[in-house]
Amino acid sequence: MQNSAAKRNNKPRMPTGRSSSQGNPVHQIRIIGGQWKRTPLKVPDAEGLRPTPDRVRETVFNWLNHLLDGEWQNARCLDLFAGSGALGFEAASRGAASVTLVESNRAAVAQLEATKQKLGAAHVNIVCGDALSTASQLTNRQLPEMQRFQLIFLDPPFHQGWLAKILPICAQLLSEDGLVYVEAEHTLIGEQPPWLEGWEVMRADKAGMVFYHVLKSNKSA
């Protein structure tokens, strides 16, 4: 998973072209803020696992803190491609009401469980399963507004068309003012494929070859 800096303006920030150290293997990252600040997180050696760098996560959570008015205690979070758990545990560290981590790689799931136990993170739920099928099952339950998610993290494998498949489902899982954090191999600004219809880019930036964004559904508008 990956992220970089914008603050006051509500308009999307255009990519700055900052680089990140993604050329080297990452075996450990750290939680940036909250009650578990500076706690290291082990990253399992799993194919395709791409932890969001510390610097990017710091920027993204600054964005989210602003957009959520710092009301983490009311935030139900869903990470559909959890990997190292960096995004989900970061949200939990900052006081999120609940965090659900979904991951299909069993080695990564085992590490997520170990991290949860180490932190005593009772409000973190770990699901071993496919992101699309798990999201679809949640949609089939027709969650009431109070059980929908205020924040969904999407850091899928690149070049596999995941966003086109899963963003429409996320729209049904979000609360009325919910946000989706998205990492992609290309910018989502300036293009309008069918699967992006109904979404507004609130924040955006770039780190190395990764573009990251915060989206909000504007379908109700």
N, C-alpha and C positions, 0 to 999 in steps of 0.2 A: 504494500500500500504506500502512497506518496503525497507531498504538499508544499507555500511561500508568503506577501505582506500587503494588505490594504485595510483601511480603517474606516474613516468617517463617511465617505460617499456611499450612497446606496446603489449607485450605478456599478455595473460590472467593471472590475479592473482588468485591463488588458495584460496579457502575458509579458513578463519582463525579460525572459530569457536567462534567468539565473540557472547556474549549473548545480548539480548535486553529485554526490560520490556514489553513483550507482554502478560504476564499473567494477567495484570490488565486492566480494561476498560479504554479507552482513550476518554476523552470528549473535549480536546482542544490540539492543536499542534500549532507550530509557523512557520512562513516563515523564512528561514535561511539567505537568502542574497538578494541583490538588493534593489530597491526603497521601498519595503514594509518589509524590514528586521525587525524581531522581532514581526511582526503583528500576533496576535493569530487567529487561524482558529477554529471555532467550529466544532465538529464532531458529527453528528446526531446519535442517538441510533438506528441503522439499522442492521438487522441480516447479518452477514458475512462481515460487513465493517471492513477493516483492514488497518488503516492509516499507511503510511510509517513513521517510527520514525524519529525524527529530526536528530539524529546522522547518520543514514543511508543515509538520503537525502543529508546531507552535503557532505558525501563521494561521492555519485553518481553525484552530480552537480559539484564537483571538477573534476571527470572523464570527464563529458560531456563538461565542459568548456575547458578542454585540447583538447579533440577530435574535438570540433567545433572551435578551435583556438580563443575562446572568441567571435565569430561572432554571438551573440544572435540576433542581429538586423535583420539578414537574415533568422532566423529560424521560420518555420511554424511547429507548434506542435499539435499533436493529442493524447488525453488521452482517450482510449476506455473503461476504467473501472474507472471513475473519483473518485467515492466515496466522500471523504472529499475535493477533489480538491487540495490536498497538492502538488502533482507533477506538475500539470498544472499551479497553481497560482505561484509556485516557478519559473517556466520557464518564466511566464509573468512578474514577479517581476524583473527578470534579463534582461528584454528587448526583449523577443521573439516577432517577428513581429506579430504573431497571435497564439492563443491557442484555440483549440476546445475540450471541455469537454463533454464526452458522459456518461450518467448514466441512469440506468433503474429504480432505487428506487426513488419514488416521494418525499419522505422526504429528501433524500440526494440532489435531484435536487433543492428543495426549499431552502436548506441551501447554495447550490452553487450560486443560484441567489442572495441571501442576501449578500453573500461574495463579489460577483462581484459588486453589488451596493455600498457596504461599501468602496471598494477599488477604485471605479470609473474606473474599468478595461474594457474600451470600446473594447479592442482588444481580449477579451475573449468571445467566443461563447459557449453557453450551449445547448446541445441537450438531450432531454429526450427520450431515446430509447434503444433498445438492441444493444450491441456492434457488434455482428456478422451481423445483418441486416443493421446497419448503415455503417459499413465498406464495406459491399457488395454493397450498394447503391452508395457509393463514387467510388468504382471500376467500376461500370457500367457506370459512367460518363466519364470514360477514361480520367482522369485528365491529362492535359499537364504538362510537367516538371516543369514549373514555379508555378503550383498550387499544386504540390506534397509536401509531408511532409519531413522535414529534421530530425524530431524526433517524434517517436511514443512511448507512454508509455503503457505497458501492465502489469497490476496487477490484474489478474482475480481471481475469487474464485478458491480455490484449489480442486484437486481431481475430476474435472468435464471435463477434456480433452479439456479445452479452447485453449491451445496453439496449439495443433494439428489442430484445426479448423481455428484459426485466423491468425497464422503466415504466411501461404501462401498468404493470402489476403493482409497482411501488405507489403509484398514484392512488390506488385503492386501499393501501395500507396506511397512508399518511393521515395524520390528524388535519384539521382544517387549515392550520397555519404551519404545517410541518415542512421540514427541509430535507433535501437529499444531497449528500456529499458524493461527488463523482470524480474518479480518476480515469483518464482516457489517454490513448495514444495520439489524439488530435484534439484541437480546440472545439468546444461546442458553441462558440460565439460566431455568429454570422452565417450559420448553416441552419436549414430547417427541414431535416428529413422527417417523415411522418411520425416517428417515435419520439421526436422532440417537441411536437405540437402540444401546447398546453403547459409548457414549462418556461419559466423565466430564470435567466442566469443572474444570480444576485452578486456573486463574487467569482473571480477567475484569475488564475496565474499559471506559471509554468516553472518546472524545476527539471533541468536536463531535458530528457525526451518525454517527460510526463506532464500532461496538462491536468490541472485539478480545478474543480468548480463546486460552488454551492448553488443548488437549484431550488426553486419554489414553484409549486403548481399554481397556475393562474386560471384553472378551468372554472372555478367558482365565479371568477370575475367575468 
